[in-house]
């Protein structure tokens, strides 16, 4: 897939309508790697991955997706996206082994201009594979569904992140997203109580909305849809972007250079 970055005049949906307004990211920032994962499948990892990548792409920031999930859902979404008028996103089917004439390093190389890499992790990842994924990233987003099974599975998975993958020791930031939420449901209140017990940031909630399905069917993200009915969903993403791009949103390498006092003050955690 050819990597080419377009100016702010590029349009979404091939219809001549401009992408919904938003901040243009600063140029020449270091590459940040954002891992989206949960130990349980069906929690919306790919939805988070594709919409986050499309957000950065539509803001004239080079975006790439590493699809580590053998189901290849992010790769399939990228194939729907190909065509005139779409903001380009570099895609790598990282779940596939490189051919005999290609090294893994060459397979995962990034073209010039990429500033944000979103990794879509496989469900059920654990042990050495989990530690390997965490070792190379700066931030982790953990989508959680408001159900007893998902809450229990996520609790155990976060323990693995801390004890096996040593995410906190590596200065990798972790944040939880409550996904497909109906505010009035009892399970949403249970989910909030569970998240309050974690020493991990609760970033945002995303409502249960068919708008994500409509956008994905066109190979687009929620931020590239201009009709008013998408505005409510777009607003909910502002907290996620703010958390990722805040003053604390440095690379893990930069956080490791901070003193313990600076980390306690919140500069890098």
Order of alpha helices (4+ residues) and beta strands (2+ residues): beta-alpha-beta-alpha-beta-alpha-beta-alpha-beta-alpha-beta-alpha-beta-alpha-alpha-alpha-alpha-alpha
